[in-house]
């Protein structure tokens, strides 16, 4: 009986940690998809406008991204590169917090409309 309780407690801790790490990665992938969409459809915007929009998205998704760790480069109107990184604290175990590093690289090439 005691072994079963220990096994259940360990399984619960593993499930909890998996849920929290999975939630952090799900937020990262949703944020990265939103940044890709902004970069694809922001052809007429300047690099500063894109950077401001990406920082707005970061606050919307509760991503702790600041402007010092975000770089937006545009080679011309059709090629946009966004690099950024942030650190999010994940509660792996009760009372144990782990700083998880997320890095993002978005490289978008937008072609003109076909007529």
Secondary structure, DSSP 8 states (H G I E B T S, - for coil): -HHHHHHHHHHHHHHHHHHHHHHHHHHHHHHHHHHHHHHHH-TTS-HHHHHHHHHHHHHHTT----GGGEEEEESSSSEEEEEEEEEEEEEEETTEEEEEEEEEEEEEE------
